[in-house]
């Protein structure tokens, strides 16, 4: 079964639009310097997010968890010239890699990096001022990030939360991160203020629209 899923994932990748050379370079460096290939969104999910921001008409976007910048670059490519993506990262090591690639990108003017704990950075954003939010950071804080995201999100705005399936561990959580993701999923499921669908793209993307 696992082999079939991997083959399907590769098949989906071959039938998704190509990513720029800069992102391929970033992917290689990320793997070489961090060994954390699983933390990259990859071409399929990245292209999905790029298309989402484009068709939603988003102008102000927040990304919680930059890592090395792959997703930020994909999202920025889907935004119009006057738009702004604020991406938040706690690790100076990862932020340094991301900043180097942001500077090389034709979309660099759209991206603003904020270094520090996202729970603190989010407090400085006004209520109902953001069009689109991508959550992909420490799993234990997902419930907190969701509450803050709902506060700053405009009505009709979209939240996309990565790793909502957490490698299948949400079915029988045995550790704190797994329990936090499962709790986050249950919070969203029972939230009457939003429309939602849990997609099986890669490791699960919970797509949420604020009513």
ZATIDREN-584087 format. One line per field, with one value per residue (C-alpha): residue number from 1; residue in three letters; chain; x negated, y negated, z. Coordinates in pm, whole numbers, always signed. Layout:
<domars>
seq (NUM/...)
type (ALA/...)
mol (A/...)
c1 (X/...)
c2 (Y/...)
c3 (Z/...)
</domars>
This chain:
<domars>
seq (1/2/3/4/5/6/7/8/9/10/11/12/13/14/15/16/17/18/19/20/21/22/23/24/25/26/27/28/29/30/31/32/33/34/35/36/37/38/39/40/41/42/43/44/45/46/47/48/49/50/51/52/53/54/55/56/57/58/59/60/61/62/63/64/65/66/67/68/69/70/71/72/73/74/75/76/77/78/79/80/81/82/83/84/85/86/87/88/89/90/91/92/93/94/95/96/97/98/99/100/101/102/103/104/105/106/107/108/109/110/111/112/113/114/115/116/117/118/119/120/121/122/123/124/125/126/127/128/129/130/131/132/133/134/135/136/137/138/139/140/141/142/143/144/145/146/147/148/149/150/151/152/153/154/155/156/157/158/159/160/161/162/163/164/165/166/167/168/169/170/171/172/173/174/175/176/177/178/179/180/181/182/183/184/185/186/187/188/189/190/191/192/193/194/195/196/197/198/199/200/201/202/203/204/205/206/207/208/209/210/211)
type (UNK/UNK/UNK/UNK/UNK/UNK/UNK/UNK/UNK/UNK/UNK/UNK/UNK/UNK/UNK/UNK/UNK/UNK/UNK/UNK/UNK/UNK/UNK/UNK/UNK/UNK/UNK/UNK/UNK/UNK/UNK/UNK/UNK/UNK/UNK/UNK/UNK/UNK/UNK/UNK/UNK/UNK/UNK/UNK/UNK/UNK/UNK/UNK/UNK/UNK/UNK/UNK/UNK/UNK/UNK/UNK/UNK/UNK/UNK/UNK/UNK/UNK/UNK/UNK/UNK/UNK/UNK/UNK/UNK/UNK/UNK/UNK/UNK/UNK/UNK/UNK/UNK/UNK/UNK/UNK/UNK/UNK/UNK/UNK/UNK/UNK/UNK/UNK/UNK/UNK/UNK/UNK/UNK/UNK/UNK/UNK/UNK/UNK/UNK/UNK/UNK/UNK/UNK/UNK/UNK/UNK/UNK/UNK/UNK/UNK/UNK/UNK/UNK/UNK/UNK/UNK/UNK/UNK/UNK/UNK/UNK/UNK/UNK/UNK/UNK/UNK/UNK/UNK/UNK/UNK/UNK/UNK/UNK/UNK/UNK/UNK/UNK/UNK/UNK/UNK/UNK/UNK/UNK/UNK/UNK/UNK/UNK/UNK/UNK/UNK/UNK/UNK/UNK/UNK/UNK/UNK/UNK/UNK/UNK/UNK/UNK/UNK/UNK/UNK/UNK/UNK/UNK/UNK/UNK/UNK/UNK/UNK/UNK/UNK/UNK/UNK/UNK/UNK/UNK/UNK/UNK/UNK/UNK/UNK/UNK/UNK/UNK/UNK/UNK/UNK/UNK/UNK/UNK/UNK/UNK/UNK/UNK/UNK/UNK/UNK/UNK/UNK/UNK/UNK/UNK/UNK/UNK/UNK/UNK/UNK/UNK)
mol (A/A/A/A/A/A/A/A/A/A/A/A/A/A/A/A/A/A/A/A/A/A/A/A/A/A/A/A/A/A/A/A/A/A/A/A/A/A/A/A/A/A/A/A/A/A/A/A/A/A/A/A/A/A/A/A/A/A/A/A/A/A/A/A/A/A/A/A/A/A/A/A/A/A/A/A/A/A/A/A/A/A/A/A/A/A/A/A/A/A/A/A/A/A/A/A/A/A/A/A/A/A/A/A/A/A/A/A/A/A/A/A/A/A/A/A/A/A/A/A/A/A/A/A/A/A/A/A/A/A/A/A/A/A/A/A/A/A/A/A/A/A/A/A/A/A/A/A/A/A/A/A/A/A/A/A/A/A/A/A/A/A/A/A/A/A/A/A/A/A/A/A/A/A/A/A/A/A/A/A/A/A/A/A/A/A/A/A/A/A/A/A/A/A/A/A/A/A/A/A/A/A/A/A/A/A/A/A/A/A/A)
c1 (+0/-281/-450/-127/-90/-448/-395/-75/-261/-529/-262/-89/-423/-481/-138/-182/-331/-711/-873/-1140/-1508/-1553/-1317/-1498/-1822/-1657/-1524/-1872/-2036/-1765/-1818/-2197/-2214/-1920/-1844/-1476/-1327/-996/-955/-944/-594/-712/-596/-240/-137/-336/-162/+172/+109/-11/+310/+523/+388/+421/+785/+884/+755/+556/+357/+236/+101/-56/-268/-327/-649/-889/-1144/-1384/-1137/-1009/-640/-682/-833/-552/-284/-453/-456/-77/-30/+12/-269/-111/-46/-244/-336/-450/-632/-726/-1018/-1173/-1498/-1779/-1947/-1646/-1567/-1919/-1870/-1526/-1645/-1921/-1671/-1415/-1677/-1730/-1359/-1169/-899/-1130/-946/-630/-794/-857/-1037/-962/-1205/-1082/-801/-491/-262/-425/-444/-75/+26/-90/+151/+486/+817/+972/+689/+553/+688/+501/+304/+83/+1/-301/-493/-532/-240/-189/-83/+167/+472/+322/+228/+581/+733/+503/+556/+933/+889/+675/+856/+1114/+1459/+1437/+1065/+889/+668/+467/+309/+41/-24/+338/+302/-41/-163/+157/+79/+398/+589/+420/+210/-66/-271/-213/-243/-1/+248/+217/+285/+582/+715/+671/+864/+1147/+1158/+1196/+1447/+1681/+1628/+1955/+1789/+1606/+1652/+1392/+1259/+967/+773/+541/+279/-63/-41/+304/+412/+704/+867/+1081/+1294/+1416/+1786)
c2 (+0/-241/-174/-251/-578/-680/-598/-804/-1094/-1080/-1054/-1366/-1547/-1463/-1602/-1929/-2243/-2279/-2481/-2746/-2655/-2867/-2639/-2329/-2480/-2560/-2206/-2061/-2290/-2223/-1849/-1881/-2126/-2014/-1656/-1743/-1676/-1583/-1944/-2079/-2121/-1999/-2089/-1951/-2111/-2424/-2461/-2399/-2685/-2912/-2847/-2896/-3245/-3336/-3228/-3366/-3712/-3735/-4053/-4012/-3670/-3527/-3213/-3060/-2861/-2958/-2676/-2744/-2946/-2701/-2758/-3133/-3155/-2946/-3157/-3485/-3378/-3353/-3702/-4027/-4284/-4503/-4212/-4126/-3792/-3804/-3482/-3391/-3173/-3106/-2945/-3182/-2894/-2827/-3197/-3263/-3012/-3149/-3511/-3427/-3272/-3548/-3799/-3599/-3579/-3812/-3815/-3937/-4269/-4084/-3892/-4017/-3786/-3811/-3628/-3509/-3305/-3321/-3341/-3679/-3800/-3727/-3957/-4257/-4190/-4369/-4183/-4077/-4222/-3911/-3730/-3399/-3211/-2904/-2717/-2485/-2522/-2343/-2104/-2152/-2513/-2442/-2507/-2841/-2935/-2854/-3088/-3373/-3299/-3326/-3659/-3819/-3660/-3857/-3712/-3498/-3451/-3115/-2915/-2619/-2405/-2155/-1810/-1769/-1392/-1386/-1066/-889/-931/-1132/-803/-676/-956/-837/-1155/-1521/-1647/-1385/-1465/-1839/-1791/-1568/-1828/-2099/-1889/-1839/-2212/-2292/-2012/-2149/-2520/-2657/-2983/-2816/-2594/-2319/-2023/-1800/-1719/-1420/-1621/-1498/-1479/-1638/-1999/-2128/-2393/-2635/-2935/-3189/-3261)
c3 (+0/+92/-244/-428/-238/-319/-683/-686/-523/-792/-1062/-924/-927/-1292/-1377/-1187/-1338/-1311/-1034/-1103/-1096/-782/-590/-711/-583/-250/-222/-281/-27/+230/+202/+211/+503/+719/+618/+663/+320/+486/+605/+248/+107/-233/-582/-561/-233/-311/-648/-476/-232/-511/-702/-390/-320/-685/-729/-387/-478/-155/-97/+262/+356/+671/+683/+1027/+993/+713/+741/+449/+242/-20/+53/+94/-255/-404/-237/-331/-696/-684/-539/-734/-724/-455/-217/+97/+251/+614/+697/+1055/+1163/+1504/+1384/+1281/+1097/+875/+835/+704/+425/+343/+331/+82/-155/-106/-222/-543/-622/-859/-589/-311/-266/-168/+120/+473/+717/+1090/+1319/+1658/+1816/+1597/+1900/+1978/+1618/+1560/+1848/+1646/+1358/+1358/+1378/+1047/+835/+661/+351/+365/+631/+598/+919/+916/+1241/+1575/+1603/+1977/+1910/+1631/+1855/+1962/+1605/+1492/+1749/+1648/+1279/+1317/+1495/+1223/+927/+730/+676/+364/+424/+407/+641/+510/+782/+684/+838/+946/+909/+1079/+911/+1012/+1382/+1437/+1420/+1738/+1889/+2122/+2166/+2242/+1882/+1752/+2027/+1952/+1580/+1658/+1905/+1640/+1389/+1638/+1714/+1345/+1290/+1557/+1476/+1336/+1231/+942/+639/+619/+425/+521/+205/+164/-23/+94/+478/+491/+436/+640/+423/+624/+519/+772/+725)
</domars>
